[in-house]
Amino acid sequence: MKELLSQKKVPFTDKNIREDAATLNELRKMGYNAVPVTVIDGQRIVGYDKAAIEKALGSA
C-alpha cells in the first residue's frame, strides 16, 4: 500500500494499530477489525485493492 501511494506521489498518513491504541479505536469505530483500511476522500477501501485505490485516486 505504502509503495503504491509513494510511486503515485500521493501524500498519506501511516497509522499503526499495534503501536497506537487511539488508531485501533478509530478503526473499530469505523466498524473494521482488519487492516489495511485505506480512506481516500471519505471512501473506505478494505484490504489491498489496487484497482479500487487507483479509481479513488482518479487514475483508473
C-alpha positions, -999 to +999 in steps of 0.1 A: +000+000+000+027+025+010+047+016-020+018+022-044+009+055-029+046+066-028+050+056-065+020+078-074+034+106-052+003+106-031+008+120+004-005+097+031-005+092+068+005+057+080-012+047+112-002+015+131-028-002+153-002-021+171+016+010+183-013+034+189-044+025+208-062+056+195-057+043+160-071+009+169-101+026+184-105+048+153-105+016+132-131-001+154-154+030+153-154+027+115-166-009+120-134-027+110-113-053+128-088-060+099-062-040+082-053-024+059-081+001+056-074+030+032-095+061+033-094+083+002-117+114+002-141+096+027-141+064+006-130+033+026-111+005+009-105-026+029-075-048+020-051-042-008-073-035-038-051-017-063-080-011-088-102+005-061-073+026-049-065+039-084-102+046-091-105+065-058-074+085-068-089+092-102-062+073-121-081+042-131 
